[in-house]
Amino acid sequence: MFSEETKPKKQRNEECFINCLPGDLIERIFLRLRVSTLLRCIDVCKQWHKIIRDPQFVASHLQHAPHCALVFFPQESVSGEPCPADAIVIDGAWSHSKCAVPVIGPDDFLCGSCNGLLCLYTKTSTIKIANLATGEHLHLEKPVKNSRGDHFLFYSFGCHPSTKEYKIIHFLVDHVKGCYRPHDDNKFSAIQVYTLGDEKWRDIRTPESLSLNCVKNSSAINVDGIMYWLTEDMVASWQHAVMTFDLNEESFARIELPAVVPEDCAGGGPRRYWIREIDGKISIATAQTYPSQPRRLVAKGGIIPPLVNVFGDLQIWTLDNKAEQRWNQKYNIQYPPDYIPGPNLVHGDKIILPSFGCSLYSYELLGENFHTKLGKMAKLLDFSPHKPGNMKSYIFVKSLVRLDVYKNAGIVRRPKQREGWELKKWETWEQELSKNEKSWSVVHKDEHDGNASGRRNGIAINALLPHIVDDEIRKEIGIKIDQIFPNFPDQQPRPLRRFNCVAQRQDMENLLARMKNWNSITKVQCFKCTSQIIYHCSLRHGKLIKLTPLKATRQAMDTIISMMRSALEDQVGASSSNAGISQNHGEGDDTKT
């Protein structure tokens, strides 16, 4: 540690300037910074640490935080191999994140998102609450252990703005004589509620028996501290109604859907309904659908439900007045073919649509009143190998909300010693990632060595170029040197990181392109099979193998040296001829004289 006398003058002046800034000015500056930047600022000094950790600043920063889209894909099987869960953040500029979300494990399921916190259903006995931006997370004991019929879609997560209390809602499956009801008749008569920081879950009875299938098909959402979900109402015009649960008063209410009867087309399939949040309001999306392909049997005797297309238009209604239960039709969208209907995300003036081709697109919403057409289209990403129809999307913000204040609660549990990527089922996946990183290391080393060798040879050859008098020959040799010794991009070794599925596929494509470029320049081959494709060779032999240069590079070097030798010999010959001519002229003159 330096004393004040021994500190450099510039450092003392900077520290004095920072300490002289008013606290409210520093706070206003910090409100404009991203969470990742603020996390680095915490350890700068005690004053900054105090400002950033202040709960009032955390709340203010949350209000100013830009909204983005969070797209989640659950863990699934692809060609018989497990494919881990994945999440991608799409910011306001519609660019997507590249790195995987560390707090989301390969087997986790996303149940809800609120104020930057994620509620994740694990395959163990815990529910995980995690802050995506800070990396903090808590494991909470599930309300019912080993319950048959329990599902991640039976959980939801929200916060009430006035109490600032975060609550998890669990829709509890009704049991009859120790067994849960058949899948088509699932009902629930109670919900289980847990408030972060409390000691246990609490059971709250519903006013009537409600449909669990509606919750599973359309999920539940939290808007301004109230949880909304759909339930069956066969008497209503839409045969559905909206149930609400106030997170503060912990009371239920029912909201009727619009009295307008949706017009179905002859030949179409059943009408489907989804509940969403659009511009801070509760919204209902509905469309008539038809199966795009029949049900398919899978190896273990299960059935994959058919994917569906929209038959006609997608209608979106918003609840403008909750007290009067007044609905307004916001959009009537001419839905394009080959896209999976809801639950779609409307963000700003665009709608996000997943296609059957495993791609995600954004469309501008154009039109007057509620008659809307899809305008300019932009492809956001390709989410293969994940299957279409499994994607979940949420409005999301990055926040500084802390979880350590809840760590002493009675149901907080430590995770098992082996979980997530440490499980044996993911060993093959991890080995593939390790092999990919080794391939990048080899490419970087080869390119670095190639650059160094090229520079040495280039310097040696360029030093001889001034001795060549012929400009054309010197120019031709210079061009050939540039062709044989090109510069490679990005010579710095990259940091070790885990990509999401989109960036990982792009990373592999970049690796293959770099390998192909290196092969085309150096003309390398495998010792074992004389193949000139490094990646195929690596897969064929099970490991990266040593490569050796072919004669092409050496022949090119020999060509350059031969050209230079010929040019120099021509110059020497020309000089000798000129010297001989001059000598003959001198002897003739002497004779004359």
C-alpha positions in Angstrom: 0.0 0.0 0.0 1.2 3.5 -0.9 1.0 6.3 1.6 -0.4 9.6 0.5 3.1 11.1 0.2 4.4 8.2 -1.9 1.4 8.0 -4.3 1.9 9.4 -7.7 0.6 13.0 -8.1 -1.8 12.0 -10.9 -3.3 9.2 -8.8 -3.8 11.6 -5.8 -5.5 14.1 -8.1 -7.9 11.5 -9.6 -8.9 10.2 -6.2 -9.5 13.7 -4.9 -11.6 14.5 -7.9 -13.7 11.3 -7.5 -14.2 11.9 -3.8 -15.3 15.5 -4.4 -18.2 14.4 -6.7 -21.6 14.7 -5.1 -23.2 11.3 -4.3 -26.4 12.1 -6.1 -24.4 12.9 -9.3 -22.5 9.6 -9.1 -25.9 7.8 -8.6 -27.4 9.5 -11.7 -24.4 8.3 -13.7 -24.6 4.8 -12.3 -28.3 4.6 -13.3 -27.2 4.7 -16.9 -24.7 1.9 -16.6 -25.3 -1.7 -17.3 -25.4 -4.3 -14.5 -22.1 -5.9 -15.7 -20.3 -2.5 -15.5 -21.8 -1.8 -12.0 -20.6 -5.2 -10.7 -17.1 -4.1 -11.6 -17.6 -0.7 -10.0 -18.6 -2.2 -6.6 -15.0 -2.9 -5.5 -13.6 0.4 -6.6 -14.2 2.2 -3.3 -16.5 2.1 -0.3 -18.5 5.0 -1.5 -19.4 3.3 -4.8 -20.0 0.0 -3.0 -22.5 1.7 -0.7 -24.3 3.4 -3.5 -24.7 0.3 -5.7 -25.8 -2.0 -2.9 -28.4 0.5 -1.6 -31.8 -1.1 -2.0 -33.3 2.2 -3.2 -30.6 2.4 -5.9 -31.3 -1.2 -6.9 -35.0 -0.3 -7.3 -34.3 2.9 -9.3 -31.9 1.1 -11.6 -34.5 -1.6 -12.2 -37.0 1.0 -13.3 -34.5 2.5 -15.8 -33.3 -0.9 -17.1 -34.1 -1.6 -20.7 -36.5 -4.4 -21.5 -35.3 -7.3 -23.6 -36.6 -10.7 -24.7 -35.5 -14.0 -23.1 -36.0 -17.1 -25.2 -35.7 -20.4 -23.4 -35.4 -24.0 -24.8 -35.8 -26.9 -22.4 -33.6 -30.0 -22.3 -34.7 -32.6 -24.9 -33.5 -35.6 -26.8 -32.1 -35.1 -30.3 -31.3 -38.2 -32.4 -31.2 -40.2 -29.2 -28.7 -37.9 -27.5 -29.6 -35.4 -24.7 -29.5 -31.7 -25.7 -29.1 -29.4 -22.7 -31.5 -26.5 -21.8 -30.5 -23.2 -23.2 -31.4 -19.5 -23.0 -30.8 -16.6 -25.3 -31.2 -12.9 -24.5 -32.3 -10.6 -27.4 -31.7 -6.9 -26.6 -33.5 -3.8 -27.8 -31.3 -3.7 -30.9 -32.5 -7.2 -31.7 -29.0 -8.8 -31.4 -28.8 -12.0 -29.4 -26.4 -13.1 -26.7 -23.6 -15.5 -27.4 -22.6 -17.0 -24.1 -24.6 -19.5 -22.2 -26.4 -18.5 -19.0 -24.4 -20.0 -16.2 -27.2 -20.1 -13.6 -29.3 -22.3 -16.0 -28.3 -25.9 -15.7 -28.6 -28.4 -18.5 -31.6 -30.1 -16.9 -33.4 -27.0 -15.6 -36.8 -25.8 -16.8 -37.8 -22.1 -16.7 -41.0 -21.4 -14.8 -41.1 -17.6 -14.8 -39.1 -14.4 -14.8 -39.6 -11.3 -12.7 -37.3 -8.2 -12.1 -34.3 -10.1 -13.5 -34.8 -13.2 -11.3 -35.5 -16.6 -12.9 -37.6 -19.4 -11.3 -36.1 -22.7 -12.4 -37.6 -26.1 -11.9 -34.9 -28.7 -11.4 -35.2 -32.5 -11.7 -34.0 -32.8 -8.1 -36.1 -31.9 -5.0 -35.5 -28.2 -5.3 -36.7 -25.0 -7.0 -33.9 -22.6 -8.0 -34.2 -18.8 -7.9 -31.4 -17.2 -9.8 -30.3 -13.7 -10.9 -29.1 -14.1 -14.5 -27.0 -10.9 -14.4 -25.2 -11.3 -11.0 -25.1 -15.1 -10.9 -26.6 -15.4 -7.4 -28.9 -18.3 -6.8 -30.9 -20.1 -4.1 -32.2 -23.7 -4.0 -35.6 -24.0 -2.3 -37.2 -27.2 -1.2 -40.2 -28.2 -3.4 -43.6 -28.1 -1.7 -44.4 -31.7 -2.7 -41.6 -34.3 -2.9 -41.9 -37.1 -5.5 -45.4 -36.1 -6.5 -46.8 -38.0 -9.4 -48.0 -35.6 -12.1 -45.9 -32.7 -10.9 -44.7 -30.5 -13.9 -42.6 -27.4 -14.3 -45.6 -25.7 -16.0 -47.5 -25.9 -12.7 -45.1 -23.3 -11.2 -45.2 -19.5 -11.6 -43.2 -16.6 -10.1 -43.9 -13.0 -9.5 -43.5 -9.9 -7.3 -45.9 -7.3 -5.9 -44.7 -3.8 -6.6 -46.0 -2.3 -3.3 -44.7 -5.0 -0.9 -41.6 -5.9 -2.9 -42.3 -9.5 -1.9 -41.4 -12.3 -4.4 -43.7 -15.3 -4.4 -43.7 -18.7 -6.1 -47.1 -20.2 -7.0 -47.6 -24.0 -7.3 -50.8 -25.3 -8.8 -51.4 -28.4 -6.8 -52.8 -31.4 -8.6 -56.0 -32.9 -7.1 -55.5 -36.5 -5.9 -58.2 -39.1 -5.6 -57.5 -42.0 -3.3 -53.8 -41.6 -3.6 -53.8 -41.2 -7.4 -53.9 -38.2 -9.6 -56.6 -37.7 -12.1 -56.2 -38.8 -15.8 -54.4 -36.3 -17.9 -57.5 -35.0 -19.7 -59.3 -34.3 -16.5 -56.6 -32.7 -14.4 -58.0 -30.3 -11.8 -56.7 -28.3 -8.9 -58.6 -27.0 -5.9 -55.7 -25.4 -4.1 -52.5 -23.5 -4.8 -49.3 -23.6 -2.7 -47.6 -20.2 -2.1 -44.1 -19.5 -0.9 -42.8 -16.0 -0.1 -39.0 -15.7 -0.4 -37.6 -15.5 3.1 -40.4 -17.5 4.7 -40.0 -20.8 6.5 -42.5 -22.9 4.6 -45.0 -23.2 1.9 -48.7 -22.3 2.5 -51.8 -23.9 1.0 -54.6 -21.6 -0.2 -57.9 -23.1 -1.4 -59.3 -21.9 -4.7 -63.0 -20.8 -4.8 -63.8 -23.7 -7.1 -62.1 -26.6 -8.9 -60.1 -25.2 -11.8 -58.6 -26.7 -15.0 -55.0 -27.7 -14.7 -54.8 -28.4 -18.4 -55.4 -24.7 -19.2 -52.5 -23.7 -16.9 -50.3 -26.3 -18.6 -51.3 -25.2 -22.1 -51.1 -21.4 -21.7 -49.1 -21.0 -18.4 -49.6 -18.2 -15.9 -48.1 -14.7 -16.0 -47.6 -11.9 -13.5 -48.5 -8.3 -14.3 -48.3 -5.6 -11.6 -48.4 -8.1 -8.7 -51.3 -10.1 -9.9 -51.1 -13.6 -11.3 -53.3 -14.4 -14.4 -54.1 -17.8 -16.0 -56.9 -19.3 -18.1 -59.5 -21.7 -16.9 -62.4 -23.5 -18.6 -65.9 -21.9 -18.7 -68.1 -23.9 -21.0 -71.0 -21.4 -20.6 -69.0 -18.4 -21.8 -68.7 -17.4 -25.5 -65.0 -18.3 -25.6 -65.5 -21.3 -23.3 -62.7 -19.8 -21.2 -62.3 -17.2 -18.4 -59.3 -15.6 -16.7 -58.6 -16.4 -13.1 -56.5 -13.9 -11.0 -54.6 -14.2 -7.8 -53.5 -11.0 -6.0 -50.0 -11.6 -4.6 -50.6 -9.0 -1.9 -54.1 -9.8 -0.6 -53.8 -13.5 -1.7 -57.3 -13.5 -3.0 -58.9 -14.9 -6.2 -61.1 -13.2 -8.8 -62.5 -14.1 -12.2 -62.5 -12.0 -15.3 -64.8 -12.7 -18.2 -63.5 -12.7 -21.7 -65.0 -10.6 -24.5 -68.6 -11.3 -25.4 -67.7 -11.3 -29.1 -67.8 -14.9 -30.4 -64.7 -15.6 -32.6 -65.7 -16.7 -36.1 -64.3 -20.1 -37.0 -63.8 -21.3 -40.6 -65.2 -24.5 -41.9 -62.6 -27.1 -42.3 -60.4 -25.7 -39.5 -59.4 -27.3 -36.3 -60.1 -26.3 -32.7 -59.5 -22.8 -31.4 -56.6 -22.3 -29.0 -56.0 -19.6 -26.5 -52.8 -18.1 -24.9 -52.4 -15.5 -22.1 -49.5 -13.0 -22.5 -48.3 -9.6 -21.3 -48.1 -6.9 -24.0 -47.1 -3.3 -23.1 -47.7 -4.0 -19.4 -51.2 -5.2 -19.9 -52.8 -8.7 -19.7 -53.5 -10.0 -23.2 -55.3 -13.0 -24.7 -54.2 -14.4 -28.1 -56.5 -16.8 -29.9 -56.5 -18.5 -33.3 -58.1 -21.4 -35.0 -55.6 -24.1 -35.7 -55.2 -27.3 -37.7 -52.6 -30.1 -37.4 -49.7 -29.8 -39.7 -48.7 -33.4 -39.3 -50.1 -36.5 -37.6 -49.1 -37.8 -34.2 -45.9 -39.8 -34.3 -44.9 -42.7 -32.1 -41.5 -42.6 -30.4 -39.1 -45.5 -29.5 -40.3 -45.8 -25.9 -44.0 -46.1 -26.8 -44.8 -42.4 -26.2 -46.6 -40.1 -28.6 -45.3 -36.8 -29.9 -48.3 -34.4 -30.3 -48.8 -33.0 -33.7 -47.6 -29.5 -34.5 -50.3 -27.1 -35.5 -50.6 -24.2 -37.9 -52.8 -21.1 -37.6 -56.0 -21.4 -39.7 -57.0 -17.8 -40.4 -56.0 -14.8 -38.3 -54.3 -14.4 -34.9 -56.4 -12.2 -32.7 -54.9 -10.4 -29.7 -57.1 -8.7 -27.1 -55.9 -6.5 -24.2 -57.6 -5.8 -20.9 -57.9 -2.0 -20.9 -60.0 -1.7 -17.7 -59.8 -4.5 -15.1 -62.6 -3.1 -12.8 -65.1 -2.9 -15.8 -63.6 -6.0 -17.4 -63.4 -4.1 -20.7 -61.4 -5.7 -23.5 -60.1 -4.1 -26.6 -58.9 -6.0 -29.8 -55.4 -4.7 -30.3 -54.3 -6.8 -33.2 -55.8 -9.0 -35.9 -52.7 -10.4 -37.6 -52.7 -12.2 -40.9 -50.5 -15.1 -39.7 -47.9 -16.4 -42.2 -47.7 -20.1 -43.1 -45.1 -22.4 -41.7 -45.0 -20.6 -38.3 -45.8 -22.1 -34.9 -48.8 -20.3 -33.3 -48.3 -18.7 -29.8 -47.3 -18.1 -27.2 -45.6 -15.4 -29.2 -43.8 -12.4 -27.8 -44.8 -8.9 -28.9 -41.8 -6.5 -28.0 -42.2 -2.9 -29.0 -43.6 -2.7 -32.5 -42.5 -6.2 -33.5 -43.7 -9.7 -33.0 -41.4 -12.7 -32.6 -42.4 -15.9 -34.5 -40.7 -19.3 -34.4 -40.9 -21.3 -37.6 -41.2 -25.1 -38.2 -37.7 -24.8 -39.8 -36.2 -24.1 -36.3 -35.6 -20.4 -37.0 -36.8 -17.3 -35.1 -38.0 -14.2 -37.0 -39.2 -10.8 -36.1 -41.9 -9.0 -38.0 -42.9 -5.3 -37.9 -46.6 -4.9 -37.0 -48.2 -2.5 -39.6 -51.7 -1.3 -40.0 -54.4 0.9 -38.7 -56.8 0.2 -35.8 -56.6 -3.5 -35.1 -56.2 -4.8 -38.7 -52.5 -5.6 -38.8 -50.2 -6.9 -41.4 -46.7 -8.3 -40.9 -44.2 -5.9 -42.4 -40.5 -6.1 -42.7 -39.1 -9.5 -41.7 -35.7 -10.2 -40.1 -34.2 -13.5 -39.2 -33.0 -13.4 -35.6 -31.4 -16.8 -35.1 -31.5 -20.5 -35.9 -32.2 -22.5 -32.8 -31.6 -26.0 -34.1 -31.0 -28.7 -32.8 -33.9 -27.7 -30.5 -37.3 -28.7 -31.7 -40.0 -26.3 -32.8 -42.9 -25.9 -30.4 -40.8 -26.2 -27.2 -39.7 -22.5 -27.1 -40.8 -20.2 -24.2 -40.4 -16.5 -24.3 -40.4 -13.8 -21.6 -40.0 -10.0 -21.3 -36.8 -9.7 -19.2 -34.6 -7.1 -17.6 -31.1 -7.4 -16.1 -31.1 -6.2 -12.4 -29.1 -6.0 -9.2 -31.8 -7.6 -7.1 -30.0 -9.5 -4.3 -30.8 -13.0 -3.1 -28.4 -13.3 -0.1 -31.0 -11.6 2.1 -33.1 -14.8 1.8 -30.3 -17.4 2.3 -31.2 -18.1 6.0 -34.8 -19.2 5.2 -35.9 -22.6 6.6 -36.5 -24.2 3.2 -33.2 -23.1 1.6 -31.2 -26.2 0.7 -27.8 -26.9 -0.5 -27.6 -28.5 -4.0 -26.3 -32.0 -4.3 -22.6 -32.5 -4.8 -23.0 -33.7 -8.3 -25.5 -31.8 -10.4 -25.9 -30.1 -13.7 -22.9 -30.5 -16.0 -21.2 -32.8 -13.4 -23.7 -35.6 -14.1 -22.5 -38.6 -16.1 -25.2 -38.0 -18.8 -23.4 -34.9 -19.9 -19.9 -36.4 -20.1 -20.1 -36.9 -23.9 -21.4 -33.4 -24.4 -18.5 -32.0 -22.3 -16.0 -34.1 -24.2 -17.2 -32.7 -27.5 -16.8 -29.1 -26.2 -13.3 -30.0 -25.0 -12.4 -31.4 -28.4 -13.6 -28.2 -30.0 -11.5 -26.1 -27.8 -8.4 -28.3 -28.6 -9.1 -27.8 -32.3 -9.1 -24.0 -31.8 -5.9 -24.2 -29.8 -4.2 -26.2 -32.6 -5.5 -23.7 -35.2 -4.2 -20.7 -33.2 -0.8 -22.4 -32.7 -0.5 -23.3 -36.4 -1.5 -19.8 -37.5 0.9 -18.2 -35.1 3.8 -20.4 -36.2 2.8 -19.8 -39.8 2.8 -16.1 -39.3 6.2 -16.2 -37.6 7.7 -18.3 -40.3 6.2 -16.2 -43.0 7.6 -13.0 -41.4 11.1 -14.5 -41.2 11.1 -15.7 -44.7 9.5 -12.5 -46.0 12.1 -10.4 -44.3 14.9 -12.5 -45.8 13.4 -12.4 -49.3 12.5 -8.7 -49.1 16.0 -7.9 -48.1 17.2 -9.3 -51.5 14.5 -7.4 -53.6 16.5 -4.1 -53.8 19.3 -6.0 -55.6 16.9 -6.7 -58.5 16.9 -3.9 -61.0 14.0 -5.0 -63.1 10.8 -3.4 -61.7 8.4 -5.9 -63.3 10.3 -8.9 -61.8 10.6 -7.2 -58.4 6.8 -6.5 -58.4 5.9 -10.0 -59.4 8.1 -11.5 -56.7 6.5 -9.2 -54.1 3.0 -10.3 -55.1 4.0 -14.0 -54.8 5.5 -13.4 -51.3 2.1 -11.9 -50.2 0.3 -14.9 -51.6 2.4 -17.4 -49.7 2.8 -15.5 -46.5 -0.7 -14.0 -45.8 -1.6 -12.5 -42.4 -4.1 -14.6 -40.3 -6.8 -12.8 -38.2 -7.3 -13.0 -34.5 -4.0 -14.5 -33.3 -4.8 -14.0 -29.6 -6.0 -17.2 -27.8 -9.6 -16.9 -26.9 -10.9 -17.2 -23.3 -12.5 -20.4 -22.2 -16.3 -19.9 -22.2 -19.5 -21.9 -22.8 -21.6 -20.7 -25.8 -25.4 -21.0 -26.2 -26.7 -23.2 -29.0 -26.7 -20.4 -31.6 -23.2 -19.2 -30.9 -21.8 -22.7 -30.5 -23.0 -23.6 -34.0 -21.5 -20.4 -35.4 -18.3 -21.1 -33.6 -18.0 -24.5 -35.2 -18.6 -23.0 -38.6 -15.9 -20.4 -38.0 -13.5 -23.2 -36.9 -14.1 -25.2 -40.0 -13.6 -22.1 -42.1 -10.4 -21.3 -40.4 -9.2 -24.9 -40.9 -10.1 -24.8 -44.5 -8.3 -21.5 -45.0 -5.2 -22.9 -43.3 -5.3 -26.0 -45.4 -5.6 -24.0 -48.6 -2.6 -22.0 -47.7 -0.2 -24.6 -46.3 -1.5 -27.7 -48.2 -1.4 -30.0 -45.1 -2.1 -33.7 -45.0 -2.7 -36.4 -42.4 0.1 -38.8 -41.7 -2.4 -41.7 -41.4 -4.7 -41.2 -44.4 -3.2 -38.4 -46.4 -6.4 -36.4 -46.0 -6.2 -32.7 -46.4 -9.3 -32.0 -44.2 -8.2 -31.6 -40.6 -11.6 -31.8 -39.0 -12.7 -35.0 -40.8 -9.3 -36.5 -39.9 -9.7 -35.6 -36.3 -13.1 -37.3 -36.1 -12.0 -40.3 -38.1 -9.0 -41.0 -35.8 -10.6 -39.9 -32.6 -8.1 -37.2 -31.8 -6.2 -34.4 -33.3 -3.1 -35.7 -35.2 0.1 -34.1 -36.2 0.0 -32.5 -39.6 3.0 -32.0 -42.0 3.4 -29.5 -44.8 3.4 -30.8 -48.4 5.8 -29.8 -51.0 3.5 -26.9 -52.3 4.8 -24.3 -49.9 8.4 -25.4 -50.4 8.0 -25.4 -54.2 6.5 -21.9 -54.0 9.6 -20.8 -52.0 11.8 -22.5 -54.6 10.0 -20.7 -57.3 10.6 -17.3 -55.7 14.3 -18.1 -55.1 14.6 -19.4 -58.7 13.0 -16.2 -60.0 15.4 -14.1 -58.0 18.4 -16.2 -59.0 17.4 -15.9 -62.7 16.9 -12.1 -62.3 20.2 -11.7 -60.6 22.0 -13.9 -63.1 20.4 -11.9 -65.9 21.6 -8.7 -64.2 25.2 -10.1 -63.8 25.1 -11.3 -67.4 23.9 -7.9 -68.6 26.6 -6.2 -66.5 29.3 -8.4 -68.0 28.0 -7.8 -71.5 28.0 -4.1 -70.9 31.5 -4.2 -69.5 32.7 -6.2 -72.5 31.2 -3.8 -74.9 32.7 -0.9 -73.1 36.1 -2.6 -73.2 35.9 -3.3 -76.9 34.9 0.3 -77.6 38.0 1.4 -75.6 40.4 -0.8 -77.6 39.0 0.4 -80.9 39.5 4.0 -79.9 43.1 3.3 -78.9 43.8 1.7 -82.3 42.4 4.7 -84.0 44.5 7.0 -82.0 
